[in-house]
Amino acid sequence: MYGRAVISWVGLCLLLLLPACTPRAARPVVAPGGPEDLASQFLDAWARNDVAAQRKGLLDAPPDFDAQHARWRQDLGVVASRFEQPSLESDDGVTAVVRFRGVHTLRGLGDWEVESRLRFERRNSRWGLRWTPEVLHPAARPGDRFGRTRSWGPRGALLDADGDPLTVPGEVIRIGVMPGRVKDRAAVASVLQAQLGVDPSRVLSALNAASAQPEQFVAFIDVRPERYQQVRAVLAPVPGIFFRKKAARLSPAEGFAAHTLGRVGDATAEALQLLGPLYQAGDVVGLSGLERAQERALAGRPSGEVRLSHRSGDSEVLHRFDGEPGRDVRTTLRMDVQAAAEAALMDVTWPAALVAVDTSTGEVLAVASRPLGEALHRALTGRYPPGSTFKIVTAEALLASGLKPDSRADCPVEVTAGRKRFRNFESEVLGTTTLRRVFALSCNTAFIQLEAKLDRRALEDAARRFGFGVGYDVGLPSPGATFPEPRDDAEHAAAAMGQGRVLATPLHMATVAAAADSGVWHAPRLLADAPPGPEARLSPGTPKALRELMRAVVTEGTAKSAASLSGLMGKTGTAEFGTAVPPQTHAWFVGVRGGIGFAVFVEGGGVGGRVAVPLAARFLQALDAPDAIALPPGRL
């Protein structure tokens, strides 16, 4: 009995479980020409925006079917539609209802999900779709009209390291022309170039293109109110030139961190393509710098509604898009350090850059590029041979091998490496002296000879410790620095003095100076909330000796003109480039003082000690001034 009961119970369990174990019923096959098949064809055509194909399957199509669909798309800003597989809800052989779910992407708002029905009738043994506005939305009736609203919340601000705003709401003056009022095109182009640096060819080209609309205002440049007051008296009397006020986000002063902060303005076609469907023509967006890189955080998300207006005059909200206000983005920039950098480059006419970083963290404290009217942010994206500033790296490799600042070094006028002759700048000869002196006076031949005695990979390893070849994310595009493996003795010799294929940005060279002071190379970063990037520790014992060498550059070497600045350490660089004879040179100076590492670079500027050092002195003097945190005239 007991055994039979057990068997019976097991059998009962198997019977109860059997239905669960059987395969699920397959989805019914959709009959060709049936309601589901026709619904799929209609929705596929809708997704392709093929109105003619949609119309083919309709019974008694409304005469304005095409117009209704076009108006629906236009009024809602529909850029794409996609649909799930429709499902049959009812079918009595004469009429049928197919339920479907669609997702419509609305330009500037996002996805709107709609569930509705398609109603079919059978005539002469064939099914057809009876279309009504209900297809577009269950609440829609003939004569109703779809519409939408959309608005952005307040844009977030770019903040400095202390949380104070670097950008504030303000006003600019847009300067342009009315083509039909211009009497002398050459005069207009000339005065805009002379006063504001506008390219004359751009003015003439725009005037030619706008000839069909003579009363259309053609804008060329936006200027701050203080700049407008300076040029108005010259521009206003010229027939055809007009001025318009425009709301804008302004930095504390004209040109202040201009390349880094960037600018906002009407979205361009390129910006719309990159930003995606949440944006539309007419939106004000970040066009450059951090305003562009941090656009999604600063702008937030637009809010809006999909509305249906009935013939009765009533309206209802079909869907709401919940927006988000923009978020503030805190940078690592320090207002006082940035103001000092701007002051240092205020009247520099050569292409130039100045970058300052915190020696203990790699945080970027200031970054400035010139000229302001050029889009290239040379401080971050320009890569150049670092010249003798790279001797900091070479010296670290020498010190790591056991040399001391007082170790012997020979400085002849010329040496040969790999069948290539290398000479000192201005044919300098120091004879037999010390590592300290050849570093302070930047003797090329000494460093070439000393580096040749090292292991073949010693210089490459030292470069790696200073971040060469290391990728990092600053917060804006910046390619860092490269140290390709030297292919022969000649390339080794060139690399030892920062020439050959060695390249670095001014930003990266600021981190090199900082690492020499702190003993740790930190990848630079511009955003306060970004995680720290890669870092590398210098060889044990080398930072102290490096500081001694870099101090000697200021007290007795090529940067002696800045000896009055107490505590300053650094390295000058005069980097050759191009094929001219004698070669052109970039002017460099990288330095450290008071926990700030910095690099000054003047493109094609000449000799580092004569050009870059005075700019570095001006930077530090501005930073030391009692009113160091005061900004140039024009702060709002």
C-alpha positions as CSV (number, residue, x, y, z in Angstrom):
1,M,0.0,0.0,0.0
2,Y,2.7,2.4,1.0
3,G,4.7,1.8,-2.2
4,R,1.6,2.1,-4.4
5,A,0.7,5.4,-2.7
6,V,4.1,6.8,-3.5
7,I,3.9,5.7,-7.1
8,S,0.4,7.2,-7.5
9,W,1.5,10.5,-5.9
10,V,4.5,10.7,-8.3
11,G,2.3,9.9,-11.2
12,L,-0.1,12.6,-10.1
13,C,2.7,15.1,-9.9
14,L,3.9,14.1,-13.4
15,L,0.4,14.6,-14.7
16,L,0.1,18.0,-13.1
17,L,3.5,19.1,-14.4
18,L,3.0,17.8,-17.9
19,P,1.3,20.9,-19.3
20,A,4.1,23.0,-18.1
21,C,6.6,20.8,-19.8
22,T,4.9,20.8,-23.2
23,P,6.1,23.4,-25.7
24,R,4.3,26.7,-25.8
25,A,1.8,27.2,-28.6
26,A,3.4,28.8,-31.6
27,R,2.3,32.3,-32.6
28,P,-0.4,31.9,-35.3
29,V,0.9,32.4,-38.8
30,V,-0.1,35.8,-40.1
31,A,-2.2,35.2,-43.2
32,P,-1.0,37.1,-46.3
33,G,-3.4,39.8,-47.1
34,G,-5.0,39.6,-43.6
35,P,-5.4,42.5,-41.2
36,E,-2.1,41.8,-39.3
37,D,-0.2,41.5,-42.6
38,L,-1.7,44.7,-43.9
39,A,-1.0,46.5,-40.6
40,S,2.6,45.5,-40.7
41,Q,2.9,46.8,-44.3
42,F,1.2,50.1,-43.4
43,L,3.5,50.6,-40.3
44,D,6.6,49.7,-42.3
45,A,5.7,52.3,-44.9
46,W,5.0,54.8,-42.1
47,A,8.4,54.2,-40.6
48,R,9.9,54.9,-44.0
49,N,7.8,58.0,-44.4
50,D,6.5,56.5,-47.6
51,V,3.0,58.1,-47.7
52,A,2.2,56.7,-51.1
53,A,2.7,53.2,-49.9
54,Q,0.6,53.9,-46.8
55,R,-2.2,55.2,-49.0
56,K,-2.3,52.1,-51.2
57,G,-3.9,49.9,-48.6
58,L,-6.6,52.4,-47.5
59,L,-10.4,52.2,-48.1
60,D,-11.8,55.5,-49.2
61,A,-8.6,57.4,-48.4
62,P,-9.3,61.0,-47.2
63,P,-8.5,63.4,-50.1
64,D,-6.1,65.2,-47.8
65,F,-4.4,62.1,-46.4
66,D,-0.9,63.1,-47.6
67,A,-1.4,66.7,-46.2
68,Q,-2.6,65.4,-42.8
69,H,0.4,63.2,-42.4
70,A,2.8,65.9,-43.5
71,R,1.2,68.4,-41.1
72,W,1.4,65.9,-38.3
73,R,5.1,65.4,-38.9
74,Q,5.7,69.1,-39.3
75,D,3.7,70.3,-36.3
76,L,5.3,67.8,-33.9
77,G,8.8,67.8,-35.5
78,V,8.8,64.1,-36.1
79,V,12.2,63.0,-37.3
80,A,11.7,59.2,-37.1
81,S,9.1,56.6,-36.2
82,R,9.4,53.0,-35.3
83,F,6.8,50.4,-34.5
84,E,6.5,47.1,-32.6
85,Q,4.9,44.1,-34.2
86,P,1.2,44.8,-34.3
87,S,-1.3,42.3,-32.7
88,L,-4.8,41.3,-33.7
89,E,-7.3,42.5,-31.2
90,S,-10.6,41.3,-32.8
91,D,-11.7,39.8,-36.1
92,D,-15.3,38.8,-36.9
93,G,-14.6,38.1,-40.6
94,V,-16.1,41.5,-41.7
95,T,-14.2,43.9,-39.5
96,A,-11.0,43.6,-37.6
97,V,-9.0,45.7,-35.1
98,V,-5.2,45.6,-34.9
99,R,-3.5,47.2,-31.9
100,F,0.0,48.7,-32.4
101,R,2.6,50.6,-30.4
102,G,4.7,53.3,-32.0
103,V,7.6,55.4,-30.8
104,H,8.0,58.8,-32.6
105,T,11.2,60.8,-32.1
106,L,10.4,64.5,-31.9
107,R,13.2,66.8,-32.8
108,G,14.4,68.6,-29.7
109,L,12.3,66.7,-27.2
110,G,12.9,62.9,-27.5
111,D,10.7,59.8,-27.9
112,W,6.9,59.9,-27.7
113,E,5.3,56.5,-27.3
114,V,1.7,56.1,-28.6
115,E,-0.6,53.1,-28.5
116,S,-3.5,53.1,-31.0
117,R,-5.5,50.9,-33.4
118,L,-5.9,50.2,-37.0
119,R,-9.5,49.4,-38.1
120,F,-10.0,47.1,-41.1
121,E,-13.0,46.2,-43.2
122,R,-13.5,43.3,-45.6
123,R,-14.9,44.2,-49.1
124,N,-15.2,41.7,-51.9
125,S,-13.2,39.2,-50.0
126,R,-10.3,41.7,-49.6
127,W,-9.3,43.5,-46.4
128,G,-8.6,47.3,-46.4
129,L,-7.7,49.9,-43.8
130,R,-10.3,52.6,-43.0
131,W,-8.0,55.5,-41.9
132,T,-9.1,58.1,-39.4
133,P,-7.0,60.5,-37.3
134,E,-7.4,58.0,-34.5
135,V,-4.5,56.2,-36.2
136,L,-2.2,59.1,-35.2
137,H,-3.5,59.1,-31.6
138,P,-6.6,57.5,-30.0
139,A,-7.9,60.9,-28.9
140,A,-7.6,62.6,-32.3
141,R,-10.8,63.3,-34.4
142,P,-11.3,64.9,-37.8
143,G,-10.4,68.5,-37.8
144,D,-8.1,68.3,-34.7
145,R,-4.6,69.7,-34.8
146,F,-1.4,68.4,-33.1
147,G,1.0,70.9,-31.6
148,R,3.9,71.0,-29.2
149,T,5.7,73.3,-26.7
150,R,9.4,73.3,-25.8
151,S,11.7,75.3,-23.5
152,W,15.1,75.0,-22.0
153,G,15.7,75.6,-18.3
154,P,18.6,77.9,-17.1
155,R,22.0,77.0,-18.4
156,G,24.6,75.9,-15.9
157,A,27.6,78.0,-15.2
158,L,31.3,77.2,-15.6
159,L,32.9,77.7,-12.2
160,D,36.5,78.3,-11.0
161,A,38.2,76.1,-8.4
162,D,36.6,78.0,-5.6
163,G,33.1,77.7,-7.1
164,D,32.8,81.3,-8.3
165,P,31.3,81.7,-11.8
166,L,33.6,82.1,-14.8
167,T,30.7,82.9,-17.0
168,V,27.8,85.2,-16.3
169,P,24.8,86.4,-18.3
170,G,25.4,89.6,-20.2
171,E,25.1,91.3,-23.5
172,V,27.2,91.7,-26.6
173,I,26.9,93.9,-29.6
174,R,26.6,92.1,-32.9
175,I,28.3,94.1,-35.7
176,G,27.2,93.5,-39.3
177,V,25.9,95.1,-42.5
178,M,22.7,95.7,-44.4
179,P,23.8,94.9,-48.0
180,G,21.3,97.2,-49.5
181,R,22.6,100.2,-47.5
182,V,26.3,99.7,-48.4
183,K,27.7,102.3,-50.7
184,D,31.4,101.3,-50.8
185,R,32.0,97.6,-50.2
186,A,35.8,98.0,-50.1
187,A,35.5,100.7,-47.4
188,V,33.2,98.4,-45.3
189,A,35.6,95.5,-45.6
190,S,38.6,97.7,-44.8
191,V,37.2,99.3,-41.7
192,L,36.0,96.0,-40.3
193,Q,39.4,94.5,-40.8
194,A,41.2,97.5,-39.3
195,Q,39.0,97.8,-36.2
196,L,38.0,94.2,-35.5
197,G,40.3,92.0,-37.5
198,V,37.5,90.6,-39.7
199,D,38.8,89.0,-42.9
200,P,38.0,91.3,-45.8
201,S,37.4,88.4,-48.2
202,R,34.8,87.1,-45.8
203,V,33.0,90.4,-45.8
204,L,33.0,90.7,-49.6
205,S,31.9,87.1,-50.0
206,A,29.0,87.5,-47.6
207,L,27.9,90.7,-49.4
208,N,27.8,89.0,-52.7
209,A,25.8,86.0,-51.3
210,A,23.3,88.4,-49.7
211,S,22.7,90.6,-52.7
212,A,19.3,89.0,-53.3
213,Q,18.1,90.1,-49.8
214,P,19.4,93.6,-49.5
215,E,17.6,94.3,-46.2
216,Q,18.8,91.2,-44.4
217,F,21.2,91.9,-41.5
218,V,24.5,90.0,-42.1
219,A,26.4,89.6,-38.9
220,F,30.2,89.3,-38.8
221,I,31.4,89.6,-35.2
222,D,30.1,89.9,-31.6
223,V,31.9,92.3,-29.2
224,R,31.6,93.2,-25.6
225,P,30.0,96.5,-24.7
226,E,33.4,98.0,-23.7
227,R,34.9,97.0,-27.1
228,Y,31.9,98.4,-28.9
229,Q,32.4,101.8,-27.2
230,Q,36.0,101.8,-28.5
231,V,35.1,101.2,-32.2
232,R,31.6,102.7,-32.6
233,A,32.8,106.2,-33.5
234,V,34.8,104.8,-36.4
235,L,32.3,102.2,-37.6
236,A,29.0,104.0,-37.2
237,P,29.6,106.7,-40.0
238,V,30.3,104.0,-42.6
239,P,27.1,103.5,-44.7
240,G,25.8,99.9,-44.4
241,I,27.3,99.0,-41.0
242,F,24.7,98.3,-38.3
243,F,24.7,97.2,-34.6
244,R,22.4,94.9,-32.7
245,K,22.3,93.9,-29.0
246,K,22.3,90.2,-28.2
247,A,22.1,88.3,-24.9
248,A,25.3,86.3,-24.3
249,R,27.4,84.5,-21.7
250,L,30.4,86.5,-20.8
251,S,33.7,85.7,-19.1
252,P,35.0,88.1,-16.4
253,A,36.9,90.1,-19.0
254,E,37.5,90.2,-22.7
255,G,39.6,87.3,-23.8
256,F,39.7,85.8,-20.3
257,A,40.4,82.0,-20.8
258,A,38.6,82.5,-24.1
259,H,39.8,79.3,-25.8
260,T,39.3,77.2,-22.7
261,L,35.9,78.4,-21.6
262,G,34.7,78.7,-25.2
263,R,31.6,80.5,-26.4
264,V,27.9,79.8,-26.9
265,G,25.7,80.8,-29.8
266,D,23.1,79.6,-32.3
267,A,23.5,76.0,-33.1
268,T,25.3,75.4,-36.4
269,A,24.5,72.5,-38.7
270,E,27.7,70.7,-37.6
271,A,26.8,71.2,-33.9
272,L,23.2,69.8,-34.5
273,Q,24.6,66.7,-36.2
274,L,27.0,66.1,-33.3
275,L,24.5,66.9,-30.5
276,G,21.7,64.6,-31.7
277,P,17.9,64.7,-31.7
278,L,17.5,66.6,-28.4
279,Y,18.6,69.7,-30.3
280,Q,17.1,71.8,-33.1
281,A,17.7,74.8,-35.2
282,G,17.5,78.0,-33.1
283,D,18.9,76.5,-29.9
284,V,21.7,78.3,-28.2
285,V,24.5,75.8,-27.6
286,G,28.2,75.6,-26.7
287,L,30.2,76.1,-29.8
288,S,33.8,75.8,-28.5
289,G,35.8,75.1,-25.4
290,L,34.3,73.8,-22.3
291,E,30.9,75.3,-23.3
292,R,30.9,72.7,-26.1
293,A,32.6,69.8,-24.3
294,Q,30.3,70.1,-21.3
295,E,27.2,71.1,-23.3
296,R,25.0,68.2,-22.1
297,A,25.7,69.0,-18.4
298,L,25.5,72.8,-18.8
299,A,22.3,72.7,-20.9
300,G,20.3,70.1,-19.1
301,R,17.3,68.7,-21.0
302,P,14.4,70.7,-22.6
303,S,10.9,70.3,-21.3
304,G,7.8,70.3,-23.4
305,E,4.3,69.0,-24.2
306,V,2.5,67.3,-27.0
307,R,-0.9,68.9,-27.3
308,L,-4.1,68.2,-29.3
309,S,-6.3,71.1,-30.2
310,H,-9.9,70.1,-30.9
311,R,-12.2,71.8,-33.4
312,S,-14.3,72.9,-30.4
313,G,-11.5,75.1,-29.3
314,D,-10.5,72.9,-26.3
315,S,-7.1,71.3,-26.1
316,E,-5.5,68.5,-24.1
317,V,-2.0,67.5,-23.2
318,L,-1.2,64.1,-24.7
319,H,2.3,63.8,-23.3
320,R,4.8,65.7,-21.2
321,F,8.5,65.7,-21.5
322,D,10.1,66.4,-18.1
323,G,13.2,68.6,-18.6
324,E,16.2,69.1,-16.4
325,P,17.9,72.3,-15.6
326,G,21.6,72.7,-16.6
327,R,24.2,71.8,-14.0
328,D,27.1,73.9,-13.0
329,V,30.5,72.6,-14.0
330,R,33.4,73.3,-11.7
331,T,36.8,73.7,-13.3
332,T,40.3,73.7,-11.7
333,L,41.1,77.2,-12.9
334,R,42.1,79.7,-10.3
335,M,40.8,83.3,-11.0
336,D,44.0,84.9,-9.8
337,V,46.4,82.6,-11.7
338,Q,44.3,82.9,-14.9
339,A,44.3,86.7,-14.6
340,A,48.1,86.7,-14.2
341,A,48.4,84.6,-17.3
342,E,46.2,87.0,-19.3
343,A,48.3,89.9,-18.1
344,A,51.5,88.2,-19.2
345,L,50.3,87.7,-22.7
346,M,48.2,90.9,-23.0
347,D,50.3,92.7,-25.7
348,V,52.0,89.6,-27.3
349,T,51.6,89.7,-31.0
350,W,53.3,86.4,-31.8
351,P,51.3,83.1,-31.5
352,A,51.9,82.1,-27.8
353,A,50.6,80.1,-24.9
354,L,51.0,80.1,-21.1
355,V,49.9,77.2,-18.9
356,A,50.1,76.8,-15.1
357,V,49.4,73.6,-13.1
358,D,49.3,72.6,-9.5
359,T,52.6,70.6,-8.8
360,S,50.9,68.2,-6.4
361,T,47.8,67.3,-8.3
362,G,48.2,68.2,-12.0
363,E,45.1,70.4,-11.8
364,V,45.3,73.1,-14.5
365,L,45.2,76.5,-12.8
366,A,45.5,78.8,-15.8
367,V,45.7,78.3,-19.6
368,A,45.9,81.0,-22.2
369,S,46.5,80.9,-26.0
370,R,47.1,83.7,-28.4
371,P,46.0,85.1,-30.8
372,L,42.5,85.3,-29.4
373,G,41.0,85.5,-32.9
374,E,42.4,82.2,-33.9
375,A,40.5,79.0,-33.2
376,L,43.7,76.9,-32.5
377,H,44.1,76.4,-28.7
378,R,47.9,76.1,-28.9
379,A,48.3,75.7,-25.2
380,L,46.4,72.4,-25.3
381,T,46.5,71.1,-28.9
382,G,49.7,72.6,-30.4
383,R,52.5,70.1,-30.4
384,Y,56.0,71.4,-30.8
385,P,59.6,70.3,-30.3
386,P,60.3,71.2,-26.7
387,G,64.0,72.0,-27.3
388,S,66.2,72.4,-24.3
389,T,63.3,72.3,-21.8
390,F,63.4,68.6,-22.5
391,K,66.8,68.6,-20.8
392,I,64.9,68.3,-17.6
393,V,64.0,64.7,-18.7
394,T,67.5,64.0,-20.0
395,A,69.0,65.3,-16.7
396,E,66.7,63.0,-14.7
397,A,68.0,60.0,-16.7
398,L,71.6,61.1,-16.1
399,L,70.9,61.6,-12.3
400,A,69.2,58.2,-12.1
401,S,72.3,56.6,-13.6
402,G,74.4,58.0,-10.7
403,L,75.6,61.4,-11.9
404,K,75.5,64.4,-9.5
405,P,75.1,68.1,-10.2
406,D,78.9,68.5,-9.7
407,S,79.7,65.6,-12.0
408,R,82.1,66.3,-14.8
409,A,80.7,67.4,-18.2
410,D,82.5,68.5,-21.3
411,C,81.0,71.2,-23.5
412,P,82.8,71.5,-26.9
413,V,81.4,73.6,-29.7
414,E,80.5,70.6,-31.8
415,V,80.1,66.8,-31.6
416,T,79.2,64.1,-34.1
417,A,76.6,61.4,-33.5
418,G,75.5,58.9,-36.2
419,R,77.5,60.8,-38.8
420,K,75.6,64.0,-38.0
421,R,77.2,67.1,-36.6
422,F,75.5,68.9,-33.7
423,R,76.6,72.4,-32.5
424,N,75.8,74.6,-29.6
425,F,73.5,77.5,-29.9
426,E,75.5,80.5,-31.0
427,S,78.6,78.3,-31.1
428,E,79.0,78.4,-27.3
429,V,82.0,76.6,-25.7
430,L,82.2,75.9,-21.9
431,G,85.1,73.4,-21.9
432,T,85.4,71.0,-19.0
433,T,82.9,71.9,-16.3
434,T,80.0,70.4,-14.3
435,L,76.5,69.0,-15.0
436,R,75.1,72.0,-13.1
437,R,76.8,74.5,-15.4
438,V,76.0,72.8,-18.7
439,F,72.4,72.5,-17.6
440,A,72.2,76.1,-16.5
441,L,73.8,77.4,-19.7
442,S,72.0,74.7,-21.8
443,C,75.0,73.1,-23.6
444,N,73.7,70.8,-26.3
445,T,77.0,69.0,-26.9
446,A,77.5,68.1,-23.3
447,F,74.0,66.5,-23.1
448,I,74.5,64.6,-26.3
449,Q,77.8,63.1,-25.0
450,L,76.4,62.3,-21.5
451,E,73.3,60.6,-22.9
452,A,75.3,58.5,-25.3
453,K,76.9,56.7,-22.3
454,L,73.5,55.7,-20.9
455,D,71.7,52.4,-21.5
456,R,69.9,52.6,-24.9
457,R,66.4,52.8,-23.3
458,A,67.3,55.0,-20.3
459,L,66.2,58.2,-22.0
460,E,63.0,56.6,-23.3
461,D,62.2,55.3,-19.8
462,A,62.8,58.8,-18.2
463,A,60.5,60.3,-20.8
464,R,57.8,57.8,-19.8
465,R,58.2,58.9,-16.2
466,F,57.4,62.4,-17.3
467,G,54.3,61.3,-19.1
468,F,55.6,61.2,-22.7
469,G,53.6,58.6,-24.6
470,V,51.0,58.5,-21.8
471,G,47.3,59.1,-22.8
472,Y,45.2,61.3,-20.5
473,D,41.9,63.2,-20.6
474,V,42.3,66.8,-19.7
475,G,38.6,67.7,-20.2
476,L,39.3,69.3,-23.6
477,P,41.2,67.8,-26.6
478,S,44.9,67.6,-25.9
479,P,47.3,65.1,-27.5
480,G,50.0,65.2,-24.8
481,A,53.6,64.4,-25.7
482,T,55.4,61.8,-27.8
483,F,58.9,60.3,-27.5
484,P,59.3,57.9,-30.5
485,E,62.0,55.4,-29.9
486,P,65.2,56.8,-31.5
487,R,66.1,54.8,-34.7
488,D,69.8,55.6,-34.6
489,D,72.6,57.5,-32.8
490,A,71.7,60.7,-34.6
491,E,68.1,60.5,-33.4
492,H,69.3,59.7,-29.9
493,A,71.5,62.8,-29.9
494,A,68.6,65.0,-31.2
495,A,66.2,63.6,-28.6
496,A,68.6,64.3,-25.8
497,M,68.1,68.0,-26.4
498,G,64.4,67.9,-27.2
499,Q,64.6,67.9,-31.0
500,G,64.2,65.2,-33.6
501,R,60.8,63.6,-33.3
502,V,60.1,64.6,-29.7
503,L,56.9,66.7,-29.5
504,A,54.9,68.1,-26.6
505,T,52.2,70.6,-25.9
506,P,52.8,73.6,-23.7
507,L,50.4,72.0,-21.2
508,H,52.4,68.9,-21.1
509,M,55.7,70.8,-20.6
510,A,54.1,72.6,-17.6
511,T,53.5,69.1,-16.1
512,V,57.2,68.3,-16.7
513,A,58.3,71.3,-14.7
514,A,55.8,70.4,-12.0
515,A,57.1,66.8,-11.8
516,A,60.7,68.0,-11.4
517,D,59.6,69.9,-8.3
518,S,57.2,67.4,-6.7
519,G,58.9,64.1,-7.7
520,V,55.7,62.8,-9.2
521,W,54.3,63.4,-12.7
522,H,50.6,64.0,-12.7
523,A,48.4,63.9,-15.8
524,P,46.8,67.4,-16.1
525,R,43.0,67.9,-15.7
526,L,40.7,70.8,-16.1
527,L,37.5,69.5,-14.4
528,A,37.5,69.5,-10.6
529,D,35.2,66.5,-10.4
530,A,37.1,64.3,-12.8
531,P,39.0,61.4,-11.3
532,P,42.8,61.8,-11.2
533,G,44.6,60.6,-14.3
534,P,47.8,58.6,-14.7
535,E,50.8,59.5,-12.6
536,A,54.4,58.3,-12.4
537,R,57.1,58.7,-9.8
538,L,60.6,59.9,-10.8
539,S,63.7,57.9,-9.9
540,P,64.6,58.1,-6.2
541,G,66.8,61.0,-5.3
542,T,66.5,62.8,-8.6
543,P,63.9,65.5,-7.7
544,K,66.2,67.2,-5.2
545,A,69.1,67.4,-7.7
546,L,66.7,68.5,-10.5
547,R,65.6,71.4,-8.3
548,E,69.2,72.4,-7.8
549,L,69.9,72.3,-11.5
550,M,66.7,74.3,-12.4
551,R,67.5,76.9,-9.7
552,A,71.0,77.3,-11.3
553,V,69.3,78.2,-14.6
554,V,67.8,81.3,-12.9
555,T,70.7,82.3,-10.7
556,E,73.6,81.8,-13.1
557,G,72.3,80.6,-16.4
558,T,70.1,81.4,-19.4
559,A,67.2,82.7,-17.2
560,K,69.4,85.0,-15.2
561,S,67.2,88.0,-16.2
562,A,64.6,86.6,-13.8
563,A,67.0,86.1,-10.8
564,S,65.2,88.8,-8.8
565,L,62.1,86.4,-8.5
566,S,63.0,84.5,-5.3
567,G,62.5,80.8,-5.4
568,L,62.0,80.5,-9.2
569,M,63.4,77.4,-10.8
570,G,63.2,76.6,-14.5
571,K,64.6,75.7,-17.9
572,T,64.8,77.7,-21.1
573,G,64.4,76.2,-24.5
574,T,65.2,77.4,-28.0
575,A,63.6,74.8,-30.3
576,E,64.6,74.6,-34.0
577,F,61.9,73.9,-36.6
578,G,61.5,74.1,-40.3
579,T,64.0,73.9,-43.1
580,A,65.3,77.5,-43.3
581,V,69.0,78.3,-42.9
582,P,69.6,79.3,-40.2
583,P,66.6,77.5,-38.7
584,Q,63.7,79.3,-37.1
585,T,63.2,78.7,-33.4
586,H,60.4,78.5,-30.9
587,A,61.0,80.3,-27.5
588,W,60.3,78.2,-24.4
589,F,60.6,78.6,-20.6
590,V,59.2,76.1,-18.1
591,G,59.4,76.8,-14.4
592,V,58.2,76.2,-10.9
593,R,57.5,78.5,-8.0
594,G,55.3,78.3,-5.0
595,G,53.7,75.0,-5.9
596,I,52.8,76.2,-9.4
597,G,54.5,74.6,-12.5
598,F,54.1,76.5,-15.7
599,A,55.2,76.7,-19.3
600,V,55.6,79.8,-21.5
601,F,55.7,79.2,-25.3
602,V,56.1,81.7,-28.2
603,E,55.7,80.1,-31.6
604,G,58.6,81.2,-33.9
605,G,59.5,83.7,-31.1
606,G,63.3,83.2,-31.2
607,V,65.4,82.6,-28.1
608,G,63.8,81.2,-24.9
609,G,65.9,83.2,-22.5
610,R,65.3,86.5,-24.3
611,V,61.6,86.1,-25.2
612,A,59.9,83.5,-23.0
613,V,61.7,84.3,-19.7
614,P,60.5,88.0,-19.6
615,L,56.9,86.8,-20.2
616,A,57.3,84.3,-17.3
617,A,58.6,87.1,-15.1
618,R,55.6,89.2,-16.0
619,F,53.3,86.3,-15.1
620,L,54.8,85.8,-11.7
621,Q,55.0,89.5,-11.0
622,A,51.3,89.8,-11.8
623,L,50.6,86.9,-9.5
624,D,52.6,88.5,-6.7
625,A,51.0,91.9,-7.0
626,P,48.8,93.0,-4.0
627,D,45.8,93.1,-6.2
628,A,46.6,89.8,-7.9
629,I,43.0,88.6,-8.0
630,A,41.9,91.8,-9.7
631,L,41.0,91.2,-13.3
632,P,41.8,93.3,-16.4
633,P,39.3,96.1,-17.1
634,G,35.9,94.9,-18.2
635,R,34.9,92.5,-15.5
636,L,31.2,92.5,-15.1
